[in-house]
């Protein structure tokens, strides 16, 4: 999964607006996993509102973030998804 992003390994800022794409839980599981390899990333802005993401997808989105040791800014918009209390623990 990392191969398509290999030319981006040295970026420090990433801003993705993927709202209204019906990503769902499965899409969320694949979306951020390659980002764990972007060691220089210091700013990450993700607009994922209206994507039918549930608890499983929310957990998958957040899992790779602990690998981003240089991350000083995170702006994550998950409004209007299907995330319940379990997805935000």
C-alpha positions as CSV (number, residue, x, y, z in Angstrom):
1,X,0.0,0.0,0.0
2,X,2.9,2.4,0.5
3,X,4.3,2.2,-3.0
4,X,1.9,4.8,-4.5
5,X,3.0,7.2,-1.7
6,X,6.7,6.5,-1.8
7,X,7.5,9.7,-3.5
8,X,5.8,11.6,-0.6
9,X,7.9,10.2,2.2
10,X,9.5,13.5,2.9
11,X,6.5,15.8,3.0
12,X,5.9,17.8,6.2
13,X,2.3,19.0,5.6
14,X,-0.8,17.2,4.1
15,X,-4.3,18.6,3.7
16,X,-6.9,16.2,2.4
17,X,-10.6,17.1,1.8
18,X,-12.4,13.8,1.3
19,X,-15.8,14.8,2.5
20,X,-18.9,13.4,0.9
21,X,-17.2,10.3,-0.5
22,X,-19.0,7.4,1.3
23,X,-15.6,6.0,2.5
24,X,-17.2,3.9,5.3
25,X,-15.3,1.8,7.7
26,X,-13.4,-0.3,5.1
27,X,-12.2,2.8,3.3
28,X,-11.1,4.4,6.6
29,X,-9.0,1.3,7.4
30,X,-7.0,1.8,4.3
31,X,-6.9,5.6,4.2
32,X,-4.4,6.4,6.9
33,X,-2.3,3.3,7.3
34,X,0.3,4.5,4.7
35,X,0.6,7.8,6.6
36,X,2.3,6.1,9.5
37,X,5.4,6.0,7.2
38,X,5.5,9.7,6.7
39,X,8.1,10.4,9.4
40,X,8.5,14.1,8.6
41,X,4.8,15.0,8.7
42,X,4.2,17.8,11.1
43,X,0.8,19.1,9.9
44,X,-2.1,16.9,9.0
45,X,-5.6,18.2,8.0
46,X,-8.2,15.7,7.2
47,X,-11.8,16.6,6.3
48,X,-13.8,13.4,6.4
49,X,-17.3,14.6,7.1
50,X,-20.3,12.8,5.6
51,X,-18.4,9.6,4.9
52,X,-20.5,6.9,6.8
53,X,-17.5,6.1,9.0
54,X,-18.5,4.1,12.1
55,X,-16.6,3.1,15.3
56,X,-14.4,0.6,13.5
57,X,-13.4,3.2,10.9
58,X,-12.7,5.8,13.5
59,X,-10.4,3.4,15.4
60,X,-8.6,2.5,12.2
61,X,-8.1,6.2,11.3
62,X,-6.5,7.0,14.6
63,X,-4.3,4.0,15.0
64,X,-1.4,5.1,12.7
65,X,-1.2,8.6,14.3
66,X,1.0,7.5,17.2
67,X,3.7,6.7,14.6
68,X,3.8,10.4,13.5
69,X,6.3,11.6,16.1
70,X,6.8,15.0,14.5
71,X,3.1,15.8,14.2
72,X,2.4,19.1,15.9
73,X,-0.9,20.0,14.1
74,X,-3.8,17.7,13.6
75,X,-7.1,19.0,12.3
76,X,-9.6,16.1,11.9
77,X,-13.2,16.7,10.8
78,X,-15.4,13.6,11.4
79,X,-18.7,15.4,11.6
80,X,-21.9,13.7,10.4
81,X,-20.5,10.2,10.4
82,X,-21.8,7.1,12.3
83,X,-19.3,7.2,15.1
84,X,-20.7,6.3,18.5
85,X,-19.1,6.4,22.0
86,X,-17.1,3.2,21.3
87,X,-15.3,4.9,18.4
88,X,-13.9,7.7,20.5
89,X,-12.4,5.8,23.4
